[in-house]
Amino acid sequence: MTSKLPKNGLHELILNHKGDRSYARLSAACGGVPSTVNAQRLATKPIKHFPTVEVLVGLSKGLGVRMVDVLHAAAISVGMPIHASTDDDLLIPEAGRLPEESRRLLLETAQNMLWWMEQVDASSVADGDHEGGRGETPDNVHRLHAPKWGKVADAGEPGVDPEQLPDE
């Protein structure tokens, strides 16, 4: 193990998502695990052993990132080779030609959507729905219903010409 911290390791993940919080506040946001001292050590020193499950779960919660991102960063930090490509990966052709800021925005948007999906799945499993919550809409999401164009025209709404309504 070298004293150099690896690129995209756990230290980068912590420093990039810690914001202006102190390590004590970060530890509190993680639920106390990792401790303040351990959180600071993970962010500033090389890691010799893979962190415990409790530390990984705490970091995911406290940093507001997906568990897979914490696992990936921890694996990189201990020198474990990781190949992240799976059948679930979405590749956008030519996206590499976008400016750095646009690529970062695309990546952050996708990561946020995946994080919210994990939160919905976790809360559904906690509520006893073991199918992952994909069938029902969560309480904080409101579905918008498409208008019934035929009913609007049939009701004689002013300015609605039945000939100009979209085909259903």
C-alpha positions as CSV (number, residue, x, y, z in Angstrom):
1,M,0.0,0.0,0.0
2,T,1.5,3.3,-1.0
3,S,1.1,6.5,0.9
4,K,-0.5,8.1,-2.2
5,L,-4.3,8.3,-2.1
6,P,-5.8,6.7,-5.2
7,K,-7.9,8.7,-7.7
8,N,-11.7,8.2,-7.2
9,G,-11.1,6.6,-3.8
10,L,-13.1,6.9,-0.6
11,H,-11.2,10.1,0.4
12,E,-12.3,11.9,-2.7
13,L,-15.9,10.8,-2.2
14,I,-15.9,12.1,1.4
15,L,-14.2,15.3,0.5
16,N,-16.5,16.0,-2.5
17,H,-19.7,15.4,-0.5
18,K,-18.8,16.5,3.0
19,G,-19.2,20.2,2.0
20,D,-18.3,22.7,4.7
21,R,-19.3,20.3,7.5
22,S,-16.8,19.4,10.2
23,Y,-15.9,15.7,10.6
24,A,-17.9,15.7,13.8
25,R,-21.0,16.9,11.9
26,L,-20.4,14.4,9.2
27,S,-20.2,11.6,11.7
28,A,-23.4,12.8,13.3
29,A,-25.1,12.8,9.8
30,C,-23.8,9.2,9.4
31,G,-25.5,8.1,12.6
32,G,-22.3,8.0,14.6
33,V,-20.5,5.4,12.4
34,P,-17.9,6.2,11.3
35,S,-16.7,8.1,14.4
36,T,-15.3,11.7,13.9
37,V,-11.7,10.4,14.1
38,N,-12.4,7.5,11.7
39,A,-14.2,9.8,9.2
40,Q,-11.2,12.1,9.2
41,R,-8.8,9.2,8.8
42,L,-10.8,7.8,5.9
43,A,-10.7,11.2,4.2
44,T,-7.0,12.0,4.7
45,K,-5.0,8.8,5.1
46,P,-4.5,5.6,3.0
47,I,-6.9,2.8,3.8
48,K,-5.3,-0.6,4.6
49,H,-8.4,-2.7,5.2
50,F,-11.8,-2.6,3.6
51,P,-14.3,-0.7,5.9
52,T,-17.0,-2.5,7.8
53,V,-20.6,-2.7,6.5
54,E,-21.7,-0.3,9.2
55,V,-19.1,2.3,8.1
56,L,-20.2,2.0,4.5
57,V,-23.9,2.3,5.3
58,G,-23.2,5.3,7.5
59,L,-21.1,7.0,4.8
60,S,-23.8,6.4,2.3
61,K,-26.4,8.0,4.6
62,G,-24.2,10.9,5.8
63,L,-22.9,11.8,2.4
64,G,-26.2,11.4,0.6
65,V,-24.8,9.0,-2.0
66,R,-25.7,5.6,-3.3
67,M,-24.3,2.6,-1.5
68,V,-22.8,1.3,-4.7
69,D,-20.8,4.6,-5.0
70,V,-19.4,4.1,-1.5
71,L,-18.5,0.4,-2.2
72,H,-16.8,1.4,-5.4
73,A,-14.8,4.1,-3.8
74,A,-13.8,1.9,-0.9
75,A,-12.7,-0.9,-3.3
76,I,-10.5,1.6,-5.2
77,S,-9.0,2.8,-1.9
78,V,-7.8,-0.7,-0.9
79,G,-6.5,-1.5,-4.4
80,M,-9.3,-3.8,-5.5
81,P,-9.8,-3.7,-9.3
82,I,-13.3,-2.6,-10.1
83,H,-15.1,-2.9,-13.5
84,A,-18.3,-1.0,-13.2
85,S,-19.9,-1.8,-16.5
86,T,-23.1,-3.9,-16.3
87,D,-26.2,-4.6,-18.4
88,D,-27.9,-1.8,-16.3
89,D,-25.4,0.8,-17.4
90,L,-26.7,3.5,-19.8
91,L,-24.2,4.7,-22.3
92,I,-25.0,7.9,-24.2
93,P,-23.2,8.0,-27.5
94,E,-21.1,11.1,-28.1
95,A,-21.7,12.3,-24.5
96,G,-17.9,12.4,-24.0
97,R,-17.7,15.2,-26.5
98,L,-19.8,17.5,-24.2
99,P,-18.1,20.1,-22.2
100,E,-16.9,19.0,-18.7
101,E,-19.7,20.9,-16.9
102,S,-22.4,19.3,-19.1
103,R,-21.0,15.8,-18.5
104,R,-20.8,16.5,-14.7
105,L,-24.5,17.7,-14.8
106,L,-25.6,14.6,-16.6
107,L,-23.7,12.3,-14.2
108,E,-25.1,14.2,-11.1
109,T,-28.6,14.0,-12.4
110,A,-28.4,10.3,-13.1
111,Q,-26.8,9.7,-9.6
112,N,-29.6,11.7,-7.9
113,M,-32.3,9.8,-9.7
114,L,-30.7,6.5,-8.8
115,W,-30.3,7.7,-5.1
116,W,-34.0,8.6,-4.9
117,M,-35.0,5.3,-6.5
118,E,-32.9,3.5,-3.8
119,Q,-34.6,5.5,-1.1
120,V,-38.1,4.6,-2.4
121,D,-37.1,0.9,-2.7
122,A,-35.6,0.9,0.8
123,S,-38.7,2.6,2.3
124,S,-41.0,0.2,0.4
125,V,-39.1,-2.9,1.8
126,A,-39.2,-1.4,5.3
127,D,-43.0,-0.9,4.9
128,G,-43.4,-4.6,4.0
129,D,-43.6,-4.3,0.2
130,H,-40.8,-6.7,-0.9
131,E,-41.3,-6.0,-4.6
132,G,-39.3,-2.8,-4.4
133,G,-42.1,-0.4,-4.6
134,R,-42.3,-0.1,-8.4
135,G,-46.0,-0.8,-8.6
136,E,-47.4,2.1,-6.6
137,T,-46.7,5.8,-6.7
138,P,-44.9,7.0,-3.5
139,D,-46.8,9.5,-1.3
140,N,-44.7,12.4,-2.3
141,V,-45.3,11.9,-6.0
142,H,-48.4,13.2,-7.7
143,R,-49.4,11.8,-11.0
144,L,-50.6,14.2,-13.7
145,H,-53.5,12.8,-15.7
146,A,-53.8,13.6,-19.4
147,P,-56.9,15.5,-20.4
148,K,-59.8,13.7,-22.1
149,W,-59.8,15.7,-25.3
150,G,-63.1,14.3,-26.5
151,K,-64.9,15.3,-23.3
152,V,-63.6,18.9,-23.6
153,A,-64.9,19.2,-27.1
154,D,-68.2,17.5,-26.3
155,A,-68.8,19.9,-23.4
156,G,-68.8,22.8,-25.8
157,E,-65.8,24.6,-24.3
158,P,-65.2,27.9,-25.9
159,G,-62.3,27.9,-28.3
160,V,-62.1,24.1,-28.6
161,D,-62.7,22.9,-32.2
162,P,-63.3,19.2,-32.3
163,E,-61.6,19.0,-35.7
164,Q,-58.3,20.3,-34.3
165,L,-58.0,17.9,-31.3
166,P,-55.3,15.3,-31.3
167,D,-56.2,11.7,-32.3
168,E,-56.3,9.3,-29.5
